[in-house]
Amino acid sequence: MHTPLTESELLEKSVVWFKELLRCDSSNPPGDERSAARCIASILSVFGITPEIISAAPARDNVVAAVNG
């Protein structure tokens, strides 16, 4: 199980994750969201959340995850 982050740790991590997401090229056209979806899925996995990547169309991925509670 993941140890909860303090508020300052969460802020620091959020900035790092946001920068990682911004580096993912999902520009339109062509609208390829695969790298952004993988980035988001990896962040969720850090917290023990199991993401599922679903493709609505080729290269048009979405991330779905359920959190109990």
C-alpha positions as a printed Julia matrix, in Angstrom:
69×3 Matrix{Float64}:
   0.0    0.0     0.0
   1.14   3.52   -0.76
   2.16   5.86    2.06
   0.11   9.08    1.9
   2.03  12.15    0.75
   2.18  15.33    2.77
   0.62  18.42    1.22
   4.03  19.81    0.21
   5.14  16.45   -1.25
   1.91  16.22   -3.24
   2.44  19.74   -4.59
   6.01  18.92   -5.65
   4.96  15.63   -7.28
   2.02  17.3    -9.02
   4.33  19.81  -10.71
   6.65  16.98  -11.85
   3.71  14.94  -13.2
   2.2   17.97  -14.94
   5.52  18.7   -16.66
   5.74  15.05  -17.77
   2.24  15.28  -19.22
   3.06  18.51  -21.05
   6.06  16.8   -22.7
   3.72  14.23  -24.27
   2.94  15.21  -27.84
  -0.83  14.99  -28.25
  -1.13  17.86  -30.7
  -4.02  17.91  -33.11
  -3.62  17.06  -35.94
  -2.98  14.18  -35.92
  -4.52  13.83  -32.44
  -2.39  10.98  -31.11
  -3.09  10.74  -27.38
  -1.31   7.43  -26.73
   1.74   8.91  -24.96
  -0.42  11.15  -22.76
  -2.64   8.2   -21.83
   0.41   6.1   -20.9
   1.77   8.97  -18.8
  -1.49   9.35  -16.86
  -1.77   5.58  -16.42
   1.75   5.42  -14.95
   0.95   8.19  -12.45
  -2.2    6.37  -11.32
  -0.2    3.16  -10.93
   2.14   4.9    -8.46
  -0.85   5.13   -6.12
  -1.93   1.54   -6.6
  -4.77   2.52   -8.93
  -5.15   0.11  -11.81
  -5.78   2.1   -14.99
  -7.22   0.75  -18.19
  -6.35   2.33  -21.52
  -9.22   2.19  -23.97
  -8.88   3.21  -27.6
 -11.91   5.01  -29.02
 -10.19   4.98  -32.4
  -6.64   4.3   -33.6
  -4.22   6.5   -31.58
  -7.12   8.08  -29.64
  -6.57   6.51  -26.21
  -8.5    7.25  -23.02
  -7.65   6.29  -19.45
 -10.29   4.79  -17.18
  -9.78   3.92  -13.52
 -11.98   3.22  -10.53
 -11.13   4.25   -6.99
 -12.96   2.54   -4.15
 -14.11   4.64   -1.26
